[in-house]
Amino acid sequence: MGEYIATHDPAAVSAVQHAAAALTRDGLSVGTCPNCGVPLIGDYCAVCGQEKNIHRRSVAGILHDFFEDMLNFDSRIARTIIALLVEPGEIAIAFREGRTRRYVPALRLYFFVTLIFFLLLSATNLAIIQLEIIATPAKTMTDAKGNVYYTNPAYVADDPDTKQFKQYVPLKKGKDGKPEKHYMFNSQFFFFAPIGTHHTTLTKDERDRLDSLKDMLNVNVDTGKPRTPAQKKKVDEEKKKVTGWVERNIFGGVKRIANDPAALNGPMTVWIPRALFLLMPLYALLLAAFYWRQRKDFYFVDHLIFSLTVHTFTFVGLIGAALLAQVLSGETVAWLLFFAIGLYIFIGMKRFYNQGWLITALKFGTVSFIYTCFFLLPALGGIMLLGFFGDPFG
């Protein structure tokens, strides 16, 4: 008993002992808990929770416990799914109120949903994003002398910021003496489309023109001051380094995407779950800052659980978006996803923090703007750059 008292609450042990003594005086038989050794005064130990009947000699009892636990677990998952989908903020509210046994823990739920999302992508061979480069022939004009020019898209009439650009740029002539074709290169995004359904449509001439763009590099590092031969050599070396980096990374990335529209998908699949997991505490910090006056009622862990449920629902929304993208356009799916997540967070904040609709709307808008513009979009942009330049960590 001394060992037990040393590791458990002495007051709880004393209360159980007094209750057992009272039952003994009334002529009732009191056993001891096989797990911790304190008097056992019910079907379960009042201190450690050990069950009195362990069904040690009954196979039927073991099977009964197994199926009962499975049914309880299944019902817990069902309650959690319903709460997550149709009761925004309920899981966070239950955690704050101590009703934790009803639902799957928020962190475990997050990992489970993200696992389902990426297993879905793998099983269906869907890419989060694919980027196809499209070439469009530039508009041309011919002057009275027969010289051919293409219209510069960077030039905008009546815009002083574009005065440095020429409106019409002469086309270079090829070996045959005819003006070369000039193309404008644009990109088109595809979300949640099967890998392999989008291929490059660039012709050989368009590919050659895209590859020749690197010849237009002109890195100017000239300070305008006279230089010695040694200084000129050093400047040329620096220019070569900069030009080489741009050619290797910028034009290398463009060429990689031109050859494989799904080139960005690999790094995004790897890094998006990591980035969002790291961003969750930042979202919780934003919530804590905007609900600072309620700090006595809401601890940081409360904000963190709410952030977990929001990001979990985001992945649920992505699962739905991946399925809807098979029958609807990517743009439509993106807007539906944006609206669903926004509405869910707004209602969740209203229910969880229990403030008025107007103040909740103001806080929701401000928190969402800060989080999206300063945390989420930069993180996603950085992930796309990893894929564009070639993920050095992949």
Secondary structure as a PSIPRED ss2 file (coil, helix, strand):
# PSIPRED VFORMAT (PSIPRED V4.0)

   1 M C   1.000  0.000  0.000
   2 G H   0.000  1.000  0.000
   3 E H   0.000  1.000  0.000
   4 Y H   0.000  1.000  0.000
   5 I H   0.000  1.000  0.000
   6 A H   0.000  1.000  0.000
   7 T H   0.000  1.000  0.000
   8 H C   1.000  0.000  0.000
   9 D C   1.000  0.000  0.000
  10 P H   0.000  1.000  0.000
  11 A H   0.000  1.000  0.000
  12 A H   0.000  1.000  0.000
  13 V H   0.000  1.000  0.000
  14 S H   0.000  1.000  0.000
  15 A H   0.000  1.000  0.000
  16 V H   0.000  1.000  0.000
  17 Q H   0.000  1.000  0.000
  18 H H   0.000  1.000  0.000
  19 A H   0.000  1.000  0.000
  20 A H   0.000  1.000  0.000
  21 A H   0.000  1.000  0.000
  22 A H   0.000  1.000  0.000
  23 L H   0.000  1.000  0.000
  24 T H   0.000  1.000  0.000
  25 R H   0.000  1.000  0.000
  26 D C   1.000  0.000  0.000
  27 G C   1.000  0.000  0.000
  28 L C   1.000  0.000  0.000
  29 S C   1.000  0.000  0.000
  30 V C   1.000  0.000  0.000
  31 G E   0.000  0.000  1.000
  32 T E   0.000  0.000  1.000
  33 C C   1.000  0.000  0.000
  34 P C   1.000  0.000  0.000
  35 N C   1.000  0.000  0.000
  36 C C   1.000  0.000  0.000
  37 G C   1.000  0.000  0.000
  38 V C   1.000  0.000  0.000
  39 P E   0.000  0.000  1.000
  40 L E   0.000  0.000  1.000
  41 I C   1.000  0.000  0.000
  42 G C   1.000  0.000  0.000
  43 D C   1.000  0.000  0.000
  44 Y E   0.000  0.000  1.000
  45 C C   1.000  0.000  0.000
  46 A C   1.000  0.000  0.000
  47 V C   1.000  0.000  0.000
  48 C C   1.000  0.000  0.000
  49 G C   1.000  0.000  0.000
  50 Q C   1.000  0.000  0.000
  51 E E   0.000  0.000  1.000
  52 K C   1.000  0.000  0.000
  53 N C   1.000  0.000  0.000
  54 I C   1.000  0.000  0.000
  55 H C   1.000  0.000  0.000
  56 R C   1.000  0.000  0.000
  57 R C   1.000  0.000  0.000
  58 S C   1.000  0.000  0.000
  59 V H   0.000  1.000  0.000
  60 A H   0.000  1.000  0.000
  61 G H   0.000  1.000  0.000
  62 I H   0.000  1.000  0.000
  63 L H   0.000  1.000  0.000
  64 H H   0.000  1.000  0.000
  65 D H   0.000  1.000  0.000
  66 F H   0.000  1.000  0.000
  67 F H   0.000  1.000  0.000
  68 E H   0.000  1.000  0.000
  69 D H   0.000  1.000  0.000
  70 M H   0.000  1.000  0.000
  71 L H   0.000  1.000  0.000
  72 N H   0.000  1.000  0.000
  73 F H   0.000  1.000  0.000
  74 D H   0.000  1.000  0.000
  75 S H   0.000  1.000  0.000
  76 R H   0.000  1.000  0.000
  77 I H   0.000  1.000  0.000
  78 A H   0.000  1.000  0.000
  79 R H   0.000  1.000  0.000
  80 T H   0.000  1.000  0.000
  81 I H   0.000  1.000  0.000
  82 I H   0.000  1.000  0.000
  83 A H   0.000  1.000  0.000
  84 L H   0.000  1.000  0.000
  85 L H   0.000  1.000  0.000
  86 V H   0.000  1.000  0.000
  87 E C   1.000  0.000  0.000
  88 P C   1.000  0.000  0.000
  89 G C   1.000  0.000  0.000
  90 E H   0.000  1.000  0.000
  91 I H   0.000  1.000  0.000
  92 A H   0.000  1.000  0.000
  93 I H   0.000  1.000  0.000
  94 A H   0.000  1.000  0.000
  95 F H   0.000  1.000  0.000
  96 R H   0.000  1.000  0.000
  97 E H   0.000  1.000  0.000
  98 G C   1.000  0.000  0.000
  99 R C   1.000  0.000  0.000
 100 T H   0.000  1.000  0.000
 101 R H   0.000  1.000  0.000
 102 R H   0.000  1.000  0.000
 103 Y C   1.000  0.000  0.000
 104 V C   1.000  0.000  0.000
 105 P C   1.000  0.000  0.000
 106 A H   0.000  1.000  0.000
 107 L H   0.000  1.000  0.000
 108 R H   0.000  1.000  0.000
 109 L H   0.000  1.000  0.000
 110 Y H   0.000  1.000  0.000
 111 F H   0.000  1.000  0.000
 112 F H   0.000  1.000  0.000
 113 V H   0.000  1.000  0.000
 114 T H   0.000  1.000  0.000
 115 L H   0.000  1.000  0.000
 116 I H   0.000  1.000  0.000
 117 F H   0.000  1.000  0.000
 118 F H   0.000  1.000  0.000
 119 L H   0.000  1.000  0.000
 120 L H   0.000  1.000  0.000
 121 L H   0.000  1.000  0.000
 122 S H   0.000  1.000  0.000
 123 A H   0.000  1.000  0.000
 124 T H   0.000  1.000  0.000
 125 N C   1.000  0.000  0.000
 126 L E   0.000  0.000  1.000
 127 A E   0.000  0.000  1.000
 128 I E   0.000  0.000  1.000
 129 I E   0.000  0.000  1.000
 130 Q E   0.000  0.000  1.000
 131 L E   0.000  0.000  1.000
 132 E E   0.000  0.000  1.000
 133 I E   0.000  0.000  1.000
 134 I E   0.000  0.000  1.000
 135 A E   0.000  0.000  1.000
 136 T E   0.000  0.000  1.000
 137 P E   0.000  0.000  1.000
 138 A C   1.000  0.000  0.000
 139 K C   1.000  0.000  0.000
 140 T E   0.000  0.000  1.000
 141 M E   0.000  0.000  1.000
 142 T E   0.000  0.000  1.000
 143 D C   1.000  0.000  0.000
 144 A C   1.000  0.000  0.000
 145 K C   1.000  0.000  0.000
 146 G C   1.000  0.000  0.000
 147 N C   1.000  0.000  0.000
 148 V E   0.000  0.000  1.000
 149 Y E   0.000  0.000  1.000
 150 Y E   0.000  0.000  1.000
 151 T E   0.000  0.000  1.000
 152 N C   1.000  0.000  0.000
 153 P C   1.000  0.000  0.000
 154 A C   1.000  0.000  0.000
 155 Y C   1.000  0.000  0.000
 156 V C   1.000  0.000  0.000
 157 A C   1.000  0.000  0.000
 158 D C   1.000  0.000  0.000
 159 D C   1.000  0.000  0.000
 160 P H   0.000  1.000  0.000
 161 D H   0.000  1.000  0.000
 162 T H   0.000  1.000  0.000
 163 K C   1.000  0.000  0.000
 164 Q C   1.000  0.000  0.000
 165 F C   1.000  0.000  0.000
 166 K C   1.000  0.000  0.000
 167 Q C   1.000  0.000  0.000
 168 Y E   0.000  0.000  1.000
 169 V E   0.000  0.000  1.000
 170 P E   0.000  0.000  1.000
 171 L C   1.000  0.000  0.000
 172 K C   1.000  0.000  0.000
 173 K E   0.000  0.000  1.000
 174 G C   1.000  0.000  0.000
 175 K C   1.000  0.000  0.000
 176 D C   1.000  0.000  0.000
 177 G C   1.000  0.000  0.000
 178 K C   1.000  0.000  0.000
 179 P E   0.000  0.000  1.000
 180 E C   1.000  0.000  0.000
 181 K C   1.000  0.000  0.000
 182 H C   1.000  0.000  0.000
 183 Y E   0.000  0.000  1.000
 184 M E   0.000  0.000  1.000
 185 F E   0.000  0.000  1.000
 186 N E   0.000  0.000  1.000
 187 S E   0.000  0.000  1.000
 188 Q E   0.000  0.000  1.000
 189 F E   0.000  0.000  1.000
 190 F E   0.000  0.000  1.000
 191 F E   0.000  0.000  1.000
 192 F E   0.000  0.000  1.000
 193 A E   0.000  0.000  1.000
 194 P E   0.000  0.000  1.000
 195 I C   1.000  0.000  0.000
 196 G C   1.000  0.000  0.000
 197 T C   1.000  0.000  0.000
 198 H C   1.000  0.000  0.000
 199 H C   1.000  0.000  0.000
 200 T C   1.000  0.000  0.000
 201 T C   1.000  0.000  0.000
 202 L C   1.000  0.000  0.000
 203 T C   1.000  0.000  0.000
 204 K H   0.000  1.000  0.000
 205 D H   0.000  1.000  0.000
 206 E H   0.000  1.000  0.000
 207 R H   0.000  1.000  0.000
 208 D H   0.000  1.000  0.000
 209 R H   0.000  1.000  0.000
 210 L H   0.000  1.000  0.000
 211 D H   0.000  1.000  0.000
 212 S H   0.000  1.000  0.000
 213 L H   0.000  1.000  0.000
 214 K H   0.000  1.000  0.000
 215 D H   0.000  1.000  0.000
 216 M H   0.000  1.000  0.000
 217 L C   1.000  0.000  0.000
 218 N C   1.000  0.000  0.000
 219 V C   1.000  0.000  0.000
 220 N C   1.000  0.000  0.000
 221 V C   1.000  0.000  0.000
 222 D C   1.000  0.000  0.000
 223 T C   1.000  0.000  0.000
 224 G C   1.000  0.000  0.000
 225 K C   1.000  0.000  0.000
 226 P C   1.000  0.000  0.000
 227 R C   1.000  0.000  0.000
 228 T C   1.000  0.000  0.000
 229 P H   0.000  1.000  0.000
 230 A H   0.000  1.000  0.000
 231 Q H   0.000  1.000  0.000
 232 K H   0.000  1.000  0.000
 233 K H   0.000  1.000  0.000
 234 K H   0.000  1.000  0.000
 235 V H   0.000  1.000  0.000
 236 D H   0.000  1.000  0.000
 237 E H   0.000  1.000  0.000
 238 E H   0.000  1.000  0.000
 239 K H   0.000  1.000  0.000
 240 K H   0.000  1.000  0.000
 241 K H   0.000  1.000  0.000
 242 V H   0.000  1.000  0.000
 243 T H   0.000  1.000  0.000
 244 G H   0.000  1.000  0.000
 245 W H   0.000  1.000  0.000
 246 V H   0.000  1.000  0.000
 247 E H   0.000  1.000  0.000
 248 R H   0.000  1.000  0.000
 249 N H   0.000  1.000  0.000
 250 I H   0.000  1.000  0.000
 251 F H   0.000  1.000  0.000
 252 G H   0.000  1.000  0.000
 253 G H   0.000  1.000  0.000
 254 V H   0.000  1.000  0.000
 255 K H   0.000  1.000  0.000
 256 R H   0.000  1.000  0.000
 257 I H   0.000  1.000  0.000
 258 A H   0.000  1.000  0.000
 259 N H   0.000  1.000  0.000
 260 D C   1.000  0.000  0.000
 261 P C   1.000  0.000  0.000
 262 A C   1.000  0.000  0.000
 263 A C   1.000  0.000  0.000
 264 L C   1.000  0.000  0.000
 265 N H   0.000  1.000  0.000
 266 G H   0.000  1.000  0.000
 267 P H   0.000  1.000  0.000
 268 M H   0.000  1.000  0.000
 269 T H   0.000  1.000  0.000
 270 V H   0.000  1.000  0.000
 271 W H   0.000  1.000  0.000
 272 I H   0.000  1.000  0.000
 273 P H   0.000  1.000  0.000
 274 R H   0.000  1.000  0.000
 275 A H   0.000  1.000  0.000
 276 L H   0.000  1.000  0.000
 277 F H   0.000  1.000  0.000
 278 L H   0.000  1.000  0.000
 279 L H   0.000  1.000  0.000
 280 M H   0.000  1.000  0.000
 281 P H   0.000  1.000  0.000
 282 L H   0.000  1.000  0.000
 283 Y H   0.000  1.000  0.000
 284 A H   0.000  1.000  0.000
 285 L H   0.000  1.000  0.000
 286 L H   0.000  1.000  0.000
 287 L H   0.000  1.000  0.000
 288 A H   0.000  1.000  0.000
 289 A H   0.000  1.000  0.000
 290 F H   0.000  1.000  0.000
 291 Y C   1.000  0.000  0.000
 292 W H   0.000  1.000  0.000
 293 R H   0.000  1.000  0.000
 294 Q H   0.000  1.000  0.000
 295 R C   1.000  0.000  0.000
 296 K C   1.000  0.000  0.000
 297 D C   1.000  0.000  0.000
 298 F C   1.000  0.000  0.000
 299 Y C   1.000  0.000  0.000
 300 F H   0.000  1.000  0.000
 301 V H   0.000  1.000  0.000
 302 D H   0.000  1.000  0.000
 303 H H   0.000  1.000  0.000
 304 L H   0.000  1.000  0.000
 305 I H   0.000  1.000  0.000
 306 F H   0.000  1.000  0.000
 307 S H   0.000  1.000  0.000
 308 L H   0.000  1.000  0.000
 309 T H   0.000  1.000  0.000
 310 V H   0.000  1.000  0.000
 311 H H   0.000  1.000  0.000
 312 T H   0.000  1.000  0.000
 313 F H   0.000  1.000  0.000
 314 T H   0.000  1.000  0.000
 315 F H   0.000  1.000  0.000
 316 V H   0.000  1.000  0.000
 317 G H   0.000  1.000  0.000
 318 L H   0.000  1.000  0.000
 319 I H   0.000  1.000  0.000
 320 G H   0.000  1.000  0.000
 321 A H   0.000  1.000  0.000
 322 A H   0.000  1.000  0.000
 323 L H   0.000  1.000  0.000
 324 L H   0.000  1.000  0.000
 325 A C   1.000  0.000  0.000
 326 Q C   1.000  0.000  0.000
 327 V C   1.000  0.000  0.000
 328 L C   1.000  0.000  0.000
 329 S C   1.000  0.000  0.000
 330 G H   0.000  1.000  0.000
 331 E H   0.000  1.000  0.000
 332 T H   0.000  1.000  0.000
 333 V H   0.000  1.000  0.000
 334 A H   0.000  1.000  0.000
 335 W H   0.000  1.000  0.000
 336 L H   0.000  1.000  0.000
 337 L H   0.000  1.000  0.000
 338 F H   0.000  1.000  0.000
 339 F H   0.000  1.000  0.000
 340 A H   0.000  1.000  0.000
 341 I H   0.000  1.000  0.000
 342 G H   0.000  1.000  0.000
 343 L H   0.000  1.000  0.000
 344 Y H   0.000  1.000  0.000
 345 I H   0.000  1.000  0.000
 346 F H   0.000  1.000  0.000
 347 I H   0.000  1.000  0.000
 348 G H   0.000  1.000  0.000
 349 M H   0.000  1.000  0.000
 350 K H   0.000  1.000  0.000
 351 R H   0.000  1.000  0.000
 352 F H   0.000  1.000  0.000
 353 Y H   0.000  1.000  0.000
 354 N C   1.000  0.000  0.000
 355 Q C   1.000  0.000  0.000
 356 G C   1.000  0.000  0.000
 357 W H   0.000  1.000  0.000
 358 L H   0.000  1.000  0.000
 359 I H   0.000  1.000  0.000
 360 T H   0.000  1.000  0.000
 361 A H   0.000  1.000  0.000
 362 L H   0.000  1.000  0.000
 363 K H   0.000  1.000  0.000
 364 F H   0.000  1.000  0.000
 365 G H   0.000  1.000  0.000
 366 T H   0.000  1.000  0.000
 367 V H   0.000  1.000  0.000
 368 S H   0.000  1.000  0.000
 369 F H   0.000  1.000  0.000
 370 I H   0.000  1.000  0.000
 371 Y H   0.000  1.000  0.000
 372 T H   0.000  1.000  0.000
 373 C H   0.000  1.000  0.000
 374 F H   0.000  1.000  0.000
 375 F H   0.000  1.000  0.000
 376 L H   0.000  1.000  0.000
 377 L H   0.000  1.000  0.000
 378 P H   0.000  1.000  0.000
 379 A H   0.000  1.000  0.000
 380 L H   0.000  1.000  0.000
 381 G H   0.000  1.000  0.000
 382 G H   0.000  1.000  0.000
 383 I H   0.000  1.000  0.000
 384 M H   0.000  1.000  0.000
 385 L H   0.000  1.000  0.000
 386 L H   0.000  1.000  0.000
 387 G H   0.000  1.000  0.000
 388 F H   0.000  1.000  0.000
 389 F H   0.000  1.000  0.000
 390 G C   1.000  0.000  0.000
 391 D C   1.000  0.000  0.000
 392 P C   1.000  0.000  0.000
 393 F C   1.000  0.000  0.000
 394 G C   1.000  0.000  0.000
